[in-house]
Amino acid sequence: MERPLTGHFKEDGSALTLAEYRAAGGYEALRKALTGMSADEVLEEVKAANLRGRGGAGFPTGVKWSLVPRGDDAPHPKYLVANADEMEPGAFKDRLLLERNPHLLLEGMILAAYAIGADVAYIFLRGEYVDPARILRRALAEAREAGLVGERILGSGFGLELHLHISGGRYICGEETALINALEGKRATPRAKPPFPQISGAWGRPTVVNNIETLCNVAPIVANGADWYRGLGIGEECGTKLFGVSGRVRRAGAWELPMGTPIRDIFEACAGGMQEGYRLRGFLPGGGSTDFLLPEHLDLPMTYESIGKAGSRMGTGTLIVLDDRTCPVGMVLNLERFFAQESCGWCTPCRDGLPWTRQLLEAIEGGTGRPEDLATLEEHCRFMGPGKTFCALAPGAMEPLQSALKFFREDFERHIEHRVCPYA
Amino acid sequence: MSQIFARDRGWSQAYLSDEERAEIEREAECYPRREGLCIEALRIVQQHRGWVSDDSVAAIADYLGVGAAEVEGVATFYNLIFREPVGRRVILLCNSVTCWMLGCETLRARIGYELGIDFGETTADGEFTLLPITCLGDCDHAPAALVGDRHHHDLDPDRLIAILRRHEEE
């Protein structure tokens, strides 16, 4: 099968240089677009490919771009931001793309900027990604030297400045409006929508924020066309996706597979199933802020719709596996500690509700939980559900909790009844 | 407010060095407004001074022409800006979900045994500070940690201690 995202990765694990990327056909999509396609044609191609945002929400990328004001009277400068703030617990797919093929991202960014008419682009990189930072700096210098970034790219009338922003570090920066505040040098609290960033984003100008994996799909789409891209997925699904598995499996890792690949193929054929002596109890299909699924869900295809119907989300597509020797209460406590710490503190339900949730779970895990705590936790799942908070952080935090309360109820009850963690 | 800070704490740290200013000015070319350089300035000052003192906050505020409270608000928001002194090398030990399942607490305990520090503490010789960090995005090679600006993965207690000893010798 074709693997447009990872197919050119080098065996030794190092990043493709500009020369190597070009030898593999790199920057030909950019040449094709700048010499023979209008901005609208690039946008229409991405729309027709039905590329959907790979950061977790799955919003159609072409539609997102089409909301940017266009034409001669559109406000400038416009901004494009590549969201490399990969901080979702259990997600490790964007790092792979940044470290192995940085020019695929840069070419995708330049094409996206061309499509929306952006003047300036930023890569918003989390501060902990020290190796990706080194690799991106080198790739940016190469691209600038070769006239791929700056004025009159490849001799065309299109120019783009491209900068690297290293984040100060906070999970909420992954939320696109919080990211924009961080880029402006402020505390990364989310902004109210509307206005949407496409109308009024960074410094009040039209801004598009796209995930790294999303942008890495753009050059292959422009090079090979929307029909080719749509054909890569299984059934109705379009393109490929990086899927990953971590936890007590034989071969943890990430693989590029057709969109719509059954979870069982990822878990068994790629990750090799559970390690000797461990049994699968459940898994989070798309990072720490998705609902648990059970072994009975392994035959579902990895699509936004099918995982949604099963009560969870495909999210980042990186599975976190819960084995039978790990305490589900402890696992959820670990996640809620993370979310409580990373709440930006802007709205009350999240700022106060998440630490409260964490305390209840600490009590249960520590053997001092009370039977009525379970009802309080369920109440929190409702109070911090979708639509009750300013952004999606708290609803995301409630997803593993509400599903654990449903699927692993007897574990919570045993902790409370025996006043001890049975897994300790 | 910033001048009060400066007088109270002495002059030495109250101004940005030429080098720090030059680095901030290089970043300034990437952003449309100076006040937006807050995070860059904090990172640059921290690189030079190890951490961000009250004086450093005041100096950045003065230099960028924004309020010290504004800079303080930004400095305390971000996980990687240190508002207290840290050791020469900071160990950022991932304690998110996969690393937790695969033994980061064992690593933490071993660091406690060997170096006598827990999260938020610095060794008596000022060499290492241990801090927890959110998911380092290396879950297929868990557990993982950053030591200074170097990323390490597939850690076990012995390997981690050997790595720390090597860092110490550099």
Interface residues (C-beta under 8 A of the other chain):
Chain A: P77 E86 M87 E88 P89 G90 A91 F92 D94 R95 Y122 R126 G127 E128 Y129 V130 D131 E161 H163 H165 I166 S167 G168 G169 R170 Y171 A182 L183 E184 G185 K186 R187 A188 W203 G244 V245 S246 G247 R248 A252 G253 A254 G288 T318 I320 D323 T326 G330 M331 N334 L335 F338 Q341 E342 C344
Chain B: C30 Y31 P32 R33 E35 G36 L37 C38 I39 E40 L42 R43 G73 V74 F77 Y78 N79 L80 I81 L92 N95 S96 V97 T98 W100 M101 L102 I133 T134 C135 L136 G137 D138 C139 D140 H141 A142 L146 D149 R150 H151
